[in-house]
Amino acid sequence: MYPVLFNIGPVSVYSFGLLLSIGLIFGVYYAWKQGRASNLAEEKLLDTSILVILGGLVGSRILYVWSNWPSFVDDLLAVPQFWKGGLSFWGALIGGVITILILSRRLHWPAGSLFDLAAPSVAIGASFGYVGALLNGSAFGAETTWAWGIRLQGLPGLRNPSQLLEAGLQLVLLLVLLRLRPRAPFAGFLALTYLTLYSIGRFGLEFLRGDATLVLGRISQAQIFSLFVGTVSLLLLYLRLARLQGSWRVSIRRILARSNS
């Protein structure tokens, strides 16, 4: 593990903070490029991206600190130090969604279009962030005897490479979204697809984590979020597709083919 990549004088450059920053830059670039193609105001789009990132970071840190409060109660100065690691992905999504809803009303931009811009950007940023988590030693996996086990400094035994699996999941979802983007049948389709598929993937991967906050037996807090968000997203996706098709018997292939014609 390399929590600190290097030092510039008295300043330490943390691997997690650096990788996350790189991911966010690429994510903002994607949103900016696609937003320009959608005739959204360039300056407002950049401002919106920065505010959404800030909202996501605040939500992410709040949920992480809340879930791990015993680790912070005696060191409150560590609460804002997110660049050292310690962010909740679901918290970031909650903070980002709230920020987008507020900004869409203020700017009179359709929320669905903003969410569709944000979904691939989130996948880009998160893929870098989870690689940073690996270098930092956070979001670590449970002990395993499988061949893919890795050693992490300060932890006994071999561990599931949960950070790399999370990063891989984000990259797969990014490819899916990029493939679907030209054929999206309605605004918000990409965001709902991302949330549905990510919830399914995260629920399964959570069983491999070694730092999960368990709330119901072996069910973690993140899995509760996954069940709720995945169910709501899938329901909304189904209802919108059924409305477009005019039938409760939804055929995604037909709708995508029609939207591409």
PyRosetta script that sets phi, psi and omega in degrees:
from pyrosetta import init, pose_from_sequence

init()
pose = pose_from_sequence("MYPVLFNIGPVSVYSFGLLLSIGLIFGVYYAWKQGRASNLAEEKLLDTSILVILGGLVGSRILYVWSNWPSFVDDLLAVPQFWKGGLSFWGALIGGVITILILSRRLHWPAGSLFDLAAPSVAIGASFGYVGALLNGSAFGAETTWAWGIRLQGLPGLRNPSQLLEAGLQLVLLLVLLRLRPRAPFAGFLALTYLTLYSIGRFGLEFLRGDATLVLGRISQAQIFSLFVGTVSLLLLYLRLARLQGSWRVSIRRILARSNS")
pose.set_psi(1, 148.3)
pose.set_omega(1, 179.1)
pose.set_phi(2, -133.3)
pose.set_psi(2, 74.6)
pose.set_omega(2, -179.8)
pose.set_phi(3, -58.4)
pose.set_psi(3, -39.2)
pose.set_omega(3, 177.5)
pose.set_phi(4, -113.1)
pose.set_psi(4, 117.2)
pose.set_omega(4, -178.4)
pose.set_phi(5, -74.7)
pose.set_psi(5, -45.0)
pose.set_omega(5, 179.0)
pose.set_phi(6, -164.8)
pose.set_psi(6, 170.6)
pose.set_omega(6, 179.8)
pose.set_phi(7, -120.7)
pose.set_psi(7, 139.2)
pose.set_omega(7, 173.0)
pose.set_phi(8, -114.5)
pose.set_psi(8, 94.1)
pose.set_omega(8, -173.4)
pose.set_phi(9, 64.2)
pose.set_psi(9, -127.3)
pose.set_omega(9, 179.6)
pose.set_phi(10, -84.1)
pose.set_psi(10, -1.7)
pose.set_omega(10, -175.4)
pose.set_phi(11, -95.7)
pose.set_psi(11, 125.8)
pose.set_omega(11, 177.4)
pose.set_phi(12, -95.8)
pose.set_psi(12, 132.9)
pose.set_omega(12, 177.1)
pose.set_phi(13, -99.5)
pose.set_psi(13, 110.9)
pose.set_omega(13, -176.1)
pose.set_phi(14, -85.2)
pose.set_psi(14, 138.6)
pose.set_omega(14, -177.6)
pose.set_phi(15, -61.2)
pose.set_psi(15, -43.0)
pose.set_omega(15, -178.5)
pose.set_phi(16, -63.7)
pose.set_psi(16, -47.1)
pose.set_omega(16, -179.2)
pose.set_phi(17, -62.7)
pose.set_psi(17, -40.1)
pose.set_omega(17, -179.1)
pose.set_phi(18, -67.4)
pose.set_psi(18, -48.8)
pose.set_omega(18, -179.3)
pose.set_phi(19, -63.4)
pose.set_psi(19, -40.9)
pose.set_omega(19, 178.9)
pose.set_phi(20, -63.6)
pose.set_psi(20, -40.1)
pose.set_omega(20, 179.1)
pose.set_phi(21, -62.7)
pose.set_psi(21, -42.7)
pose.set_omega(21, 178.3)
pose.set_phi(22, -62.2)
pose.set_psi(22, -43.8)
pose.set_omega(22, 178.9)
pose.set_phi(23, -62.2)
pose.set_psi(23, -41.0)
pose.set_omega(23, 179.6)
pose.set_phi(24, -66.3)
pose.set_psi(24, -37.3)
pose.set_omega(24, 177.9)
pose.set_phi(25, -62.5)
pose.set_psi(25, -46.3)
pose.set_omega(25, 178.2)
pose.set_phi(26, -64.4)
pose.set_psi(26, -38.5)
pose.set_omega(26, 178.6)
pose.set_phi(27, -64.2)
pose.set_psi(27, -42.1)
pose.set_omega(27, 177.9)
pose.set_phi(28, -65.2)
pose.set_psi(28, -39.3)
pose.set_omega(28, 179.0)
pose.set_phi(29, -61.5)
pose.set_psi(29, -42.6)
pose.set_omega(29, 178.1)
pose.set_phi(30, -61.1)
pose.set_psi(30, -47.8)
pose.set_omega(30, -179.0)
pose.set_phi(31, -62.2)
pose.set_psi(31, -40.4)
pose.set_omega(31, 179.3)
pose.set_phi(32, -63.8)
pose.set_psi(32, -45.4)
pose.set_omega(32, -178.3)
pose.set_phi(33, -65.2)
pose.set_psi(33, -46.4)
pose.set_omega(33, -179.5)
pose.set_phi(34, -71.5)
pose.set_psi(34, -33.8)
pose.set_omega(34, 177.9)
pose.set_phi(35, -65.1)
pose.set_psi(35, -38.6)
pose.set_omega(35, 176.7)
pose.set_phi(36, -61.9)
pose.set_psi(36, -39.7)
pose.set_omega(36, 179.0)
pose.set_phi(37, -66.3)
pose.set_psi(37, -22.9)
pose.set_omega(37, 179.0)
pose.set_phi(38, -94.7)
pose.set_psi(38, 11.2)
pose.set_omega(38, 177.0)
pose.set_phi(39, 64.4)
pose.set_psi(39, 29.8)
pose.set_omega(39, 172.4)
pose.set_phi(40, -85.0)
pose.set_psi(40, 145.3)
pose.set_omega(40, -177.8)
pose.set_phi(41, -58.9)
pose.set_psi(41, 125.3)
pose.set_omega(41, -172.6)
pose.set_phi(42, -61.7)
pose.set_psi(42, -47.6)
pose.set_omega(42, -177.2)
pose.set_phi(43, -65.3)
pose.set_psi(43, -44.1)
pose.set_omega(43, 179.3)
pose.set_phi(44, -65.9)
pose.set_psi(44, -31.9)
pose.set_omega(44, -179.7)
pose.set_phi(45, -66.3)
pose.set_psi(45, -41.7)
pose.set_omega(45, 177.9)
pose.set_phi(46, -66.5)
pose.set_psi(46, -42.8)
pose.set_omega(46, 177.9)
pose.set_phi(47, -61.2)
pose.set_psi(47, -41.7)
pose.set_omega(47, 179.6)
pose.set_phi(48, -63.0)
pose.set_psi(48, -42.4)
pose.set_omega(48, -179.8)
pose.set_phi(49, -60.7)
pose.set_psi(49, -43.6)
pose.set_omega(49, -179.4)
pose.set_phi(50, -65.0)
pose.set_psi(50, -42.8)
pose.set_omega(50, -179.7)
pose.set_phi(51, -66.1)
pose.set_psi(51, -37.5)
pose.set_omega(51, 178.2)
pose.set_phi(52, -66.1)
pose.set_psi(52, -40.0)
pose.set_omega(52, 176.8)
pose.set_phi(53, -61.5)
pose.set_psi(53, -45.5)
pose.set_omega(53, 179.2)
pose.set_phi(54, -62.1)
pose.set_psi(54, -43.2)
pose.set_omega(54, 177.6)
pose.set_phi(55, -62.1)
pose.set_psi(55, -39.4)
pose.set_omega(55, 178.3)
pose.set_phi(56, -66.9)
pose.set_psi(56, -41.2)
pose.set_omega(56, 179.1)
pose.set_phi(57, -64.7)
pose.set_psi(57, -42.0)
pose.set_omega(57, 179.0)
pose.set_phi(58, -63.3)
pose.set_psi(58, -47.6)
pose.set_omega(58, 179.0)
pose.set_phi(59, -62.6)
pose.set_psi(59, -39.1)
pose.set_omega(59, -179.3)
pose.set_phi(60, -64.3)
pose.set_psi(60, -44.9)
pose.set_omega(60, -178.3)
pose.set_phi(61, -70.4)
pose.set_psi(61, -39.4)
pose.set_omega(61, -179.8)
pose.set_phi(62, -60.1)
pose.set_psi(62, -46.9)
pose.set_omega(62, -178.4)
pose.set_phi(63, -67.4)
pose.set_psi(63, -37.6)
pose.set_omega(63, 179.5)
pose.set_phi(64, -65.8)
pose.set_psi(64, -46.5)
pose.set_omega(64, -179.7)
pose.set_phi(65, -63.4)
pose.set_psi(65, -42.0)
pose.set_omega(65, 178.9)
pose.set_phi(66, -61.3)
pose.set_psi(66, -39.8)
pose.set_omega(66, -178.7)
pose.set_phi(67, -74.5)
pose.set_psi(67, -22.2)
pose.set_omega(67, -177.6)
pose.set_phi(68, -124.2)
pose.set_psi(68, 37.8)
pose.set_omega(68, -174.5)
pose.set_phi(69, -55.7)
pose.set_psi(69, -39.1)
pose.set_omega(69, 178.8)
pose.set_phi(70, -56.1)
pose.set_psi(70, -26.6)
pose.set_omega(70, -179.8)
pose.set_phi(71, -78.9)
pose.set_psi(71, -13.9)
pose.set_omega(71, -175.9)
pose.set_phi(72, -114.2)
pose.set_psi(72, -15.2)
pose.set_omega(72, -172.3)
pose.set_phi(73, -60.6)
pose.set_psi(73, -29.6)
pose.set_omega(73, 179.6)
pose.set_phi(74, -99.6)
pose.set_psi(74, 2.6)
pose.set_omega(74, -179.7)
pose.set_phi(75, -145.8)
pose.set_psi(75, 71.1)
pose.set_omega(75, -175.9)
pose.set_phi(76, -65.9)
pose.set_psi(76, -23.6)
pose.set_omega(76, 178.6)
pose.set_phi(77, -66.3)
pose.set_psi(77, -18.3)
pose.set_omega(77, 179.7)
pose.set_phi(78, -82.4)
pose.set_psi(78, -11.6)
pose.set_omega(78, -176.2)
pose.set_phi(79, -57.7)
pose.set_psi(79, -47.6)
pose.set_omega(79, -177.7)
pose.set_phi(80, -82.4)
pose.set_psi(80, -1.5)
pose.set_omega(80, -173.4)
pose.set_phi(81, -84.7)
pose.set_psi(81, 64.2)
pose.set_omega(81, -176.3)
pose.set_phi(82, -70.8)
pose.set_psi(82, -23.7)
pose.set_omega(82, -176.8)
pose.set_phi(83, -66.9)
pose.set_psi(83, -13.4)
pose.set_omega(83, 176.6)
pose.set_phi(84, -87.8)
pose.set_psi(84, -0.7)
pose.set_omega(84, -176.5)
pose.set_phi(85, 108.4)
pose.set_psi(85, 160.9)
pose.set_omega(85, 179.3)
pose.set_phi(86, 105.3)
pose.set_psi(86, 62.9)
pose.set_omega(86, 177.4)
pose.set_phi(87, -128.7)
pose.set_psi(87, 143.5)
pose.set_omega(87, 177.0)
pose.set_phi(88, -98.8)
pose.set_psi(88, 123.1)
pose.set_omega(88, -178.7)
pose.set_phi(89, -63.7)
pose.set_psi(89, -41.4)
pose.set_omega(89, 179.2)
pose.set_phi(90, -65.9)
pose.set_psi(90, -35.1)
pose.set_omega(90, 175.8)
pose.set_phi(91, -63.0)
pose.set_psi(91, -39.4)
pose.set_omega(91, 178.1)
pose.set_phi(92, -63.1)
pose.set_psi(92, -42.0)
pose.set_omega(92, 179.0)
pose.set_phi(93, -64.8)
pose.set_psi(93, -42.1)
pose.set_omega(93, 179.6)
pose.set_phi(94, -62.7)
pose.set_psi(94, -47.8)
pose.set_omega(94, 178.7)
pose.set_phi(95, -62.2)
pose.set_psi(95, -40.5)
pose.set_omega(95, 179.0)
pose.set_phi(96, -66.6)
pose.set_psi(96, -41.5)
pose.set_omega(96, 179.6)
pose.set_phi(97, -63.2)
pose.set_psi(97, -45.2)
pose.set_omega(97, 179.5)
pose.set_phi(98, -61.1)
pose.set_psi(98, -43.0)
pose.set_omega(98, -179.7)
pose.set_phi(99, -64.0)
pose.set_psi(99, -42.7)
pose.set_omega(99, 179.6)
pose.set_phi(100, -64.1)
pose.set_psi(100, -41.5)
pose.set_omega(100, 179.6)
pose.set_phi(101, -62.1)
pose.set_psi(101, -40.6)
pose.set_omega(101, 179.5)
pose.set_phi(102, -67.1)
pose.set_psi(102, -47.0)
pose.set_omega(102, -177.0)
pose.set_phi(103, -68.6)
pose.set_psi(103, -35.5)
pose.set_omega(103, -179.7)
pose.set_phi(104, -63.1)
pose.set_psi(104, -34.7)
pose.set_omega(104, 178.0)
pose.set_phi(105, -73.6)
pose.set_psi(105, -39.8)
pose.set_omega(105, -178.9)
pose.set_phi(106, -69.9)
pose.set_psi(106, -37.3)
pose.set_omega(106, -177.3)
pose.set_phi(107, -93.1)
pose.set_psi(107, -6.6)
pose.set_omega(107, -177.9)
pose.set_phi(108, 59.5)
pose.set_psi(108, 39.5)
pose.set_omega(108, 174.3)
pose.set_phi(109, -104.3)
pose.set_psi(109, 143.5)
pose.set_omega(109, 178.9)
pose.set_phi(110, -64.4)
pose.set_psi(110, 125.7)
pose.set_omega(110, -177.1)
pose.set_phi(111, -60.7)
pose.set_psi(111, -38.0)
pose.set_omega(111, -179.0)
pose.set_phi(112, -59.6)
pose.set_psi(112, -39.7)
pose.set_omega(112, 179.3)
pose.set_phi(113, -67.4)
pose.set_psi(113, -39.0)
pose.set_omega(113, 178.0)
pose.set_phi(114, -66.0)
pose.set_psi(114, -40.4)
pose.set_omega(114, 178.3)
pose.set_phi(115, -64.2)
pose.set_psi(115, -36.7)
pose.set_omega(115, 178.8)
pose.set_phi(116, -68.7)
pose.set_psi(116, -31.4)
pose.set_omega(116, 174.0)
pose.set_phi(117, -70.5)
pose.set_psi(117, -36.9)
pose.set_omega(117, -174.7)
pose.set_phi(118, -73.2)
pose.set_psi(118, -35.0)
pose.set_omega(118, -172.9)
pose.set_phi(119, -57.5)
pose.set_psi(119, -53.5)
pose.set_omega(119, 177.3)
pose.set_phi(120, -64.1)
pose.set_psi(120, -34.3)
pose.set_omega(120, 179.1)
pose.set_phi(121, -63.2)
pose.set_psi(121, -39.7)
pose.set_omega(121, 177.5)
pose.set_phi(122, -62.8)
pose.set_psi(122, -43.6)
pose.set_omega(122, 179.9)
pose.set_phi(123, -61.7)
pose.set_psi(123, -40.2)
pose.set_omega(123, 178.7)
pose.set_phi(124, -64.3)
pose.set_psi(124, -51.8)
pose.set_omega(124, -178.3)
pose.set_phi(125, -62.0)
pose.set_psi(125, -41.4)
pose.set_omega(125, -177.7)
pose.set_phi(126, -68.4)
pose.set_psi(126, -34.4)
pose.set_omega(126, 179.7)
pose.set_phi(127, -62.7)
pose.set_psi(127, -41.5)
pose.set_omega(127, 175.8)
pose.set_phi(128, -68.7)
pose.set_psi(128, -40.8)
pose.set_omega(128, -177.9)
pose.set_phi(129, -60.4)
pose.set_psi(129, -39.2)
pose.set_omega(129, -179.3)
pose.set_phi(130, -72.7)
pose.set_psi(130, -30.0)
pose.set_omega(130, 172.3)
pose.set_phi(131, -66.0)
pose.set_psi(131, -39.5)
pose.set_omega(131, 175.3)
pose.set_phi(132, -63.0)
pose.set_psi(132, -36.2)
pose.set_omega(132, 177.2)
pose.set_phi(133, -63.5)
pose.set_psi(133, -36.2)
pose.set_omega(133, 177.3)
pose.set_phi(134, -62.5)
pose.set_psi(134, -47.1)
pose.set_omega(134, 179.9)
pose.set_phi(135, -65.2)
pose.set_psi(135, -31.1)
pose.set_omega(135, -178.4)
pose.set_phi(136, -82.1)
pose.set_psi(136, -21.6)
pose.set_omega(136, -178.1)
pose.set_phi(137, 86.5)
pose.set_psi(137, 11.4)
pose.set_omega(137, 177.7)
pose.set_phi(138, -97.1)
pose.set_psi(138, 170.8)
pose.set_omega(138, -177.4)
pose.set_phi(139, 53.0)
pose.set_psi(139, 38.2)
pose.set_omega(139, -172.8)
pose.set_phi(140, -76.6)
pose.set_psi(140, 160.0)
pose.set_omega(140, -178.2)
pose.set_phi(141, -89.5)
pose.set_psi(141, 168.5)
pose.set_omega(141, 176.4)
pose.set_phi(142, -75.4)
pose.set_psi(142, 163.1)
pose.set_omega(142, 177.3)
pose.set_phi(143, -62.2)
pose.set_psi(143, 145.5)
pose.set_omega(143, -177.4)
pose.set_phi(144, -147.3)
pose.set_psi(144, 157.6)
pose.set_omega(144, 173.1)
pose.set_phi(145, -109.1)
pose.set_psi(145, 3.3)
pose.set_omega(145, -179.2)
pose.set_phi(146, -69.7)
pose.set_psi(146, 159.3)
pose.set_omega(146, -176.5)
pose.set_phi(147, -65.7)
pose.set_psi(147, -22.0)
pose.set_omega(147, -178.0)
pose.set_phi(148, -83.2)
pose.set_psi(148, 3.0)
pose.set_omega(148, -177.6)
pose.set_phi(149, -59.3)
pose.set_psi(149, 141.8)
pose.set_omega(149, 178.9)
pose.set_phi(150, -124.8)
pose.set_psi(150, 156.2)
pose.set_omega(150, 177.2)
pose.set_phi(151, -97.3)
pose.set_psi(151, 136.0)
pose.set_omega(151, 178.1)
pose.set_phi(152, -122.3)
pose.set_psi(152, 134.5)
pose.set_omega(152, -177.4)
pose.set_phi(153, -59.2)
pose.set_psi(153, 130.3)
pose.set_omega(153, 177.3)
pose.set_phi(154, 88.1)
pose.set_psi(154, -3.1)
pose.set_omega(154, -179.6)
pose.set_phi(155, -120.9)
pose.set_psi(155, 137.9)
pose.set_omega(155, -178.1)
pose.set_phi(156, -75.7)
pose.set_psi(156, 151.3)
pose.set_omega(156, 172.9)
pose.set_phi(157, 69.8)
pose.set_psi(157, -174.6)
pose.set_omega(157, 175.1)
pose.set_phi(158, -88.6)
pose.set_psi(158, 146.9)
pose.set_omega(158, -174.9)
pose.set_phi(159, -122.6)
pose.set_psi(159, 146.6)
pose.set_omega(159, 172.2)
pose.set_phi(160, -60.3)
pose.set_psi(160, 137.8)
pose.set_omega(160, 179.0)
pose.set_phi(161, -78.9)
pose.set_psi(161, 61.5)
pose.set_omega(161, -173.0)
pose.set_phi(162, -61.0)
pose.set_psi(162, -33.7)
pose.set_omega(162, -179.9)
pose.set_phi(163, -65.1)
pose.set_psi(163, -43.3)
pose.set_omega(163, 179.3)
pose.set_phi(164, -68.6)
pose.set_psi(164, -35.2)
pose.set_omega(164, 177.7)
pose.set_phi(165, -66.2)
pose.set_psi(165, -40.1)
pose.set_omega(165, 176.9)
pose.set_phi(166, -64.5)
pose.set_psi(166, -43.3)
pose.set_omega(166, 178.6)
pose.set_phi(167, -62.7)
pose.set_psi(167, -41.4)
pose.set_omega(167, 177.9)
pose.set_phi(168, -63.5)
pose.set_psi(168, -40.1)
pose.set_omega(168, 177.5)
pose.set_phi(169, -60.3)
pose.set_psi(169, -43.1)
pose.set_omega(169, 179.9)
pose.set_phi(170, -63.8)
pose.set_psi(170, -39.8)
pose.set_omega(170, 179.5)
pose.set_phi(171, -67.2)
pose.set_psi(171, -39.7)
pose.set_omega(171, 177.2)
pose.set_phi(172, -62.9)
pose.set_psi(172, -44.1)
pose.set_omega(172, 179.0)
pose.set_phi(173, -64.5)
pose.set_psi(173, -36.5)
pose.set_omega(173, 177.0)
pose.set_phi(174, -60.8)
pose.set_psi(174, -44.8)
pose.set_omega(174, 178.8)
pose.set_phi(175, -62.9)
pose.set_psi(175, -40.2)
pose.set_omega(175, 177.8)
pose.set_phi(176, -62.0)
pose.set_psi(176, -45.3)
pose.set_omega(176, -178.5)
pose.set_phi(177, -65.3)
pose.set_psi(177, -41.0)
pose.set_omega(177, 179.2)
pose.set_phi(178, -64.9)
pose.set_psi(178, -33.7)
pose.set_omega(178, 178.6)
pose.set_phi(179, -71.6)
pose.set_psi(179, -36.4)
pose.set_omega(179, -177.1)
pose.set_phi(180, -83.5)
pose.set_psi(180, -22.4)
pose.set_omega(180, -171.9)
pose.set_phi(181, -52.5)
pose.set_psi(181, -46.5)
pose.set_omega(181, -178.8)
pose.set_phi(182, -66.5)
pose.set_psi(182, -17.1)
pose.set_omega(182, -175.4)
pose.set_phi(183, -114.4)
pose.set_psi(183, 13.6)
pose.set_omega(183, -178.9)
pose.set_phi(184, -60.7)
pose.set_psi(184, 124.1)
pose.set_omega(184, -174.4)
pose.set_phi(185, -79.7)
pose.set_psi(185, -15.3)
pose.set_omega(185, 178.6)
pose.set_phi(186, -158.6)
pose.set_psi(186, 158.4)
pose.set_omega(186, 178.4)
pose.set_phi(187, -66.8)
pose.set_psi(187, 129.3)
pose.set_omega(187, -176.8)
pose.set_phi(188, 101.7)
pose.set_psi(188, -7.9)
pose.set_omega(188, -178.0)
pose.set_phi(189, -62.0)
pose.set_psi(189, -45.1)
pose.set_omega(189, -178.1)
pose.set_phi(190, -65.1)
pose.set_psi(190, -40.9)
pose.set_omega(190, -179.4)
pose.set_phi(191, -64.7)
pose.set_psi(191, -44.8)
pose.set_omega(191, 179.7)
pose.set_phi(192, -66.0)
pose.set_psi(192, -38.0)
pose.set_omega(192, 177.0)
pose.set_phi(193, -63.7)
pose.set_psi(193, -44.3)
pose.set_omega(193, 179.1)
pose.set_phi(194, -61.0)
pose.set_psi(194, -48.8)
pose.set_omega(194, -177.6)
pose.set_phi(195, -62.7)
pose.set_psi(195, -39.2)
pose.set_omega(195, 179.7)
pose.set_phi(196, -64.9)
pose.set_psi(196, -50.6)
pose.set_omega(196, -177.0)
pose.set_phi(197, -69.6)
pose.set_psi(197, -39.0)
pose.set_omega(197, 179.1)
pose.set_phi(198, -65.1)
pose.set_psi(198, -40.3)
pose.set_omega(198, -180.0)
pose.set_phi(199, -59.6)
pose.set_psi(199, -41.3)
pose.set_omega(199, 178.8)
pose.set_phi(200, -64.2)
pose.set_psi(200, -48.8)
pose.set_omega(200, -179.0)
pose.set_phi(201, -64.1)
pose.set_psi(201, -42.7)
pose.set_omega(201, -178.4)
pose.set_phi(202, -66.8)
pose.set_psi(202, -36.6)
pose.set_omega(202, 179.0)
pose.set_phi(203, -58.7)
pose.set_psi(203, -43.8)
pose.set_omega(203, -180.0)
pose.set_phi(204, -71.0)
pose.set_psi(204, -43.8)
pose.set_omega(204, -177.8)
pose.set_phi(205, -66.4)
pose.set_psi(205, -24.7)
pose.set_omega(205, -178.0)
pose.set_phi(206, -63.2)
pose.set_psi(206, -26.2)
pose.set_omega(206, 177.8)
pose.set_phi(207, -66.9)
pose.set_psi(207, -19.2)
pose.set_omega(207, -179.1)
pose.set_phi(208, -93.5)
pose.set_psi(208, -4.9)
pose.set_omega(208, -177.4)
pose.set_phi(209, -79.2)
pose.set_psi(209, 150.0)
pose.set_omega(209, 177.8)
pose.set_phi(210, -109.5)
pose.set_psi(210, -2.1)
pose.set_omega(210, -178.3)
pose.set_phi(211, -119.5)
pose.set_psi(211, 18.7)
pose.set_omega(211, -175.6)
pose.set_phi(212, -67.5)
pose.set_psi(212, 144.9)
pose.set_omega(212, 174.3)
pose.set_phi(213, -89.8)
pose.set_psi(213, 101.9)
pose.set_omega(213, -175.5)
pose.set_phi(214, -80.4)
pose.set_psi(214, 136.9)
pose.set_omega(214, -178.9)
pose.set_phi(215, -125.4)
pose.set_psi(215, -27.9)
pose.set_omega(215, 179.8)
pose.set_phi(216, -135.8)
pose.set_psi(216, 87.5)
pose.set_omega(216, -177.3)
pose.set_phi(217, 64.5)
pose.set_psi(217, -118.0)
pose.set_omega(217, 178.1)
pose.set_phi(218, -93.1)
pose.set_psi(218, 1.4)
pose.set_omega(218, 179.6)
pose.set_phi(219, -85.9)
pose.set_psi(219, 127.9)
pose.set_omega(219, -176.3)
pose.set_phi(220, -94.1)
pose.set_psi(220, 168.0)
pose.set_omega(220, 176.1)
pose.set_phi(221, -59.3)
pose.set_psi(221, -42.2)
pose.set_omega(221, 179.7)
pose.set_phi(222, -62.8)
pose.set_psi(222, -34.7)
pose.set_omega(222, 178.7)
pose.set_phi(223, -71.0)
pose.set_psi(223, -32.6)
pose.set_omega(223, 174.5)
pose.set_phi(224, -63.2)
pose.set_psi(224, -45.4)
pose.set_omega(224, 176.4)
pose.set_phi(225, -60.3)
pose.set_psi(225, -42.5)
pose.set_omega(225, -178.4)
pose.set_phi(226, -62.1)
pose.set_psi(226, -44.3)
pose.set_omega(226, 178.9)
pose.set_phi(227, -61.6)
pose.set_psi(227, -45.7)
pose.set_omega(227, -177.7)
pose.set_phi(228, -67.1)
pose.set_psi(228, -53.2)
pose.set_omega(228, -177.4)
pose.set_phi(229, -64.9)
pose.set_psi(229, -42.0)
pose.set_omega(229, 179.6)
pose.set_phi(230, -63.0)
pose.set_psi(230, -41.7)
pose.set_omega(230, 179.8)
pose.set_phi(231, -65.9)
pose.set_psi(231, -46.6)
pose.set_omega(231, -179.8)
pose.set_phi(232, -64.3)
pose.set_psi(232, -44.3)
pose.set_omega(232, -179.3)
pose.set_phi(233, -63.4)
pose.set_psi(233, -44.0)
pose.set_omega(233, 179.3)
pose.set_phi(234, -64.3)
pose.set_psi(234, -40.2)
pose.set_omega(234, 178.5)
pose.set_phi(235, -63.7)
pose.set_psi(235, -46.2)
pose.set_omega(235, 178.8)
pose.set_phi(236, -63.2)
pose.set_psi(236, -39.6)
pose.set_omega(236, 178.8)
pose.set_phi(237, -63.2)
pose.set_psi(237, -44.1)
pose.set_omega(237, -179.9)
pose.set_phi(238, -64.5)
pose.set_psi(238, -44.4)
pose.set_omega(238, -178.4)
pose.set_phi(239, -63.4)
pose.set_psi(239, -41.8)
pose.set_omega(239, 179.2)
pose.set_phi(240, -66.2)
pose.set_psi(240, -41.5)
pose.set_omega(240, 179.4)
pose.set_phi(241, -67.8)
pose.set_psi(241, -39.9)
pose.set_omega(241, 178.1)
pose.set_phi(242, -62.8)
pose.set_psi(242, -39.3)
pose.set_omega(242, 178.7)
pose.set_phi(243, -65.1)
pose.set_psi(243, -41.4)
pose.set_omega(243, 178.6)
pose.set_phi(244, -64.8)
pose.set_psi(244, -39.3)
pose.set_omega(244, -176.4)
pose.set_phi(245, -82.3)
pose.set_psi(245, -20.5)
pose.set_omega(245, -179.3)
pose.set_phi(246, 75.6)
pose.set_psi(246, 24.5)
pose.set_omega(246, -179.1)
pose.set_phi(247, -155.8)
pose.set_psi(247, 147.3)
pose.set_omega(247, 176.6)
pose.set_phi(248, -74.4)
pose.set_psi(248, -14.3)
pose.set_omega(248, 176.9)
pose.set_phi(249, -89.4)
pose.set_psi(249, 88.6)
pose.set_omega(249, -173.2)
pose.set_phi(250, -79.2)
pose.set_psi(250, 131.7)
pose.set_omega(250, 173.2)
pose.set_phi(251, -117.9)
pose.set_psi(251, 102.5)
pose.set_omega(251, -178.4)
pose.set_phi(252, -62.6)
pose.set_psi(252, -36.4)
pose.set_omega(252, -179.8)
pose.set_phi(253, -61.7)
pose.set_psi(253, -43.2)
pose.set_omega(253, -179.8)
pose.set_phi(254, -64.6)
pose.set_psi(254, -42.8)
pose.set_omega(254, -177.2)
pose.set_phi(255, -68.2)
pose.set_psi(255, -41.5)
pose.set_omega(255, 178.6)
pose.set_phi(256, -67.1)
pose.set_psi(256, -37.5)
pose.set_omega(256, 177.9)
pose.set_phi(257, -65.7)
pose.set_psi(257, -39.6)
pose.set_omega(257, -179.3)
pose.set_phi(258, -68.2)
pose.set_psi(258, -40.4)
pose.set_omega(258, -178.5)
pose.set_phi(259, -70.1)
pose.set_psi(259, -19.5)
pose.set_omega(259, -179.2)
pose.set_phi(260, -93.2)
pose.set_psi(260, -6.5)
pose.set_omega(260, -176.6)
pose.set_phi(261, -85.7)
pose.dump_pdb("model.pdb")
